[in-house]
């Protein structure tokens, strides 16, 4: 009940319209980026050296190049997903009036 009162106070101070910094598309893009990060780290996992035996699987291309590239792209695109803002033609006409 108290949160609804605060929300109406914010609406009245802002002129009747509350705009949130992140929209639905931002959250969808952030979810996709999180999935990319998880897949990248999953590709980097594998068995390690055990005892005196050398595990040749340490140098697979998916562990050395593909996984880190996908995880890095996930982190970079996550920053873009947070900053992304859809261009709206209504904002331009409201400022001109």
Secondary structure, 3 states (H helix, E strand, C coil): CHHHHHHHHHHHHCCCCCCCCCCHHHHHHHHHHHHHHHHHHHHHCCCCCECCECCHHHHCHHHHHHHHHHHHHHHHHHHHHHHCCCCCHHHHHHHHC
